[in-house]
């Protein structure tokens, strides 16, 4: 269980400093959350005796022993006693265990007990405030206080915080002080130097090529076009200009470099290649700056009015942000000019909105036409086939009751009635009139209680929403979400309805709809809470996802509970907490997690608990083939309860399905996989011990020497089978 220092949003300059001295991932071996070996039991008694009669240092040592064996629950008492006794290492470890369980307020408390005198605790507290609670001011304070205590990690991460705020001069001073003692600070200085040098080289080369292009045609070098092309996509002196936009984390971690990069793109316009406008726009898109991306592309089209590349890029940006009217408008010029890609996109858009005649026109044009360029093209046949299916079915329609309500709803909407706008949006969505639904939902969401980011469609609001999600309550869930019942206002409900429609029905990108989910999620709408967490998972931002999914899990959402179990078990190594969440998920209907929890409980010798979960897991084997493995673990759980006859039956079943189980493993995991035949034979020989059992065991063991002649266990077991007369 480790805690990673924040290195700016999206940065690769991560630090692992607030780490345990023991690996909590060991929970599952001997001595973990269950009975251990005699040796480990004696070792534990010695540690416990020392803790009971010793000082804070002894208590900390015992707590680390427990944590190292996955017994965090047992360790908590000793960590807290040691921390109260003045041991800063215990305070730090207690804080980490709380943080990994989503208890951010508890974690902050224990960090604070020692942060004023211990640099590592100051670092952990600052990191918690920045990374989990979005309190940059508090983080800056504790980084500075930790640096004053001599923590070079605090000095380095404090500099990273300054860099993320654009305070590069102050950050450079701090990095220079830290670099002689910290390789991370040195690496950051190196990366900043590389980025600055790269942009300087780009700008110098652009100016050089622009000067050559400004010469009279007869004076230009013959290979000038090749020089321009080489600079754009195959430069030798540094990474190609075409790749600058692909690393947005440079500019989120070190935003002071962004103005220089923007100048390079503006200067590159003189090269006359529309790809430079596309790359400029993509940089803004990657930085979640929708309006700037559209502005750059529109400006590029004024200079390159026939550029299919820019039209396609503009339409793609509109599509990703769910701007449906703008998307359609940006498709039409290219479609009308014969661009088959735009024709197909426009045909698909019309088909999804049940405008079948228009869809057929554009899709047939795309299938029959020749676009005249070398861009890869996927034929429109699939879309035409889907259109033919649609044409054979009835179009979406409203019920008679819904139709009868339309005049009154429209009249109410004209007076500013939010509820009427919301209902009209729902009805338009039902009819697949998505642009019309967008208008209704946005007007409903534009009430004073709706955030600006929700009203404007979310452009540029994902980072703001991410920060809002990290201000958590005691368990790390968003503090504003007070109950499982939704308290969302009509504006929040409308924003969520819009976001859900754009994402699920219209293909908008996750980052575009995050701000639309946020108001309803903060008000307690559990669908929005879980949906927002899922969006962050797909955005590869588990830190932002975690508080929302914890909230959803606490109020009974099994998929969220399973994800939290995976997070704390696989990422943090806290298997006790993971099993609790997996158990919730399994009992909520996600039986896969019954297998994960059940086999861990078997390892801990908590057989009765394991049995119920593994039986649940077995019921899901037809849908998830890997769950055939539950038979083996269920047999072990039954054997652990001395229910030998049942265990034998389940081992027979496990042997039958073992070929399916083996399909899920490869390499070392396959060669070391359990063999239910051996365990079945052992049970038959040692515990059933009847002539019929001996005969069955002999048959199971007979083939082993042929395939594995050195299989000692099989030979020994076979020798114990009495000869039958």
Secondary structure by P-SEA (a helix, b strand, c coil): cccccccccccccccccccccccccccccccccccccaaaaaaaaaaaaaaacccaaaaaaaaaaaaaacccccaaaaaaaaaaaccaaaaaaaaaaaaaacaaaaaaaaaaccccccaaaaaaaaaaaccccccaaaaaaaaaaaaaaccaaaaaaaaaaaaaacaaaaaaaaaaaaccccaaaaaaaaaaaaaaaaaaaaaaaaaaaaaaaaccccccccaaaaaaaaaaccccccccccccccccccccccccaaaaaaaaaaaacccccaaaaaaaaaaaaaaccaaaaaaaaaaaaaaccccaaaaaaaaaaaaaacaaaaaaaaaccccccccaaaaaaaaaaaaaacaaaaaaaaaaaaaccccccccbbbbaaaaaaaaaaaaacccccccaaaaaaaaaaaaaaaaccaaaaaaaaaaaaaacaaaaaaaaaaaaaccccccccccccccccaaaaaaaaacccccccccccccccccccaaaaaaaaaaaaaacccccccccccccccccccccaaaaaaaaaaaaaaacccccaaaaaaaaaaaccaaaaaaaaaaaaccccaaaaaaaaaaaaaaaccaaaaaaaaaaaaaacccaaaaaaaaaaaaaccccccccaaaaaaaaaaaaacaaaaaaaaaaaaaaaccccccccccccccccccaaaaaaaaaccccccaaaaaaaaaaacccccccccaaaaaaaaaaccccc
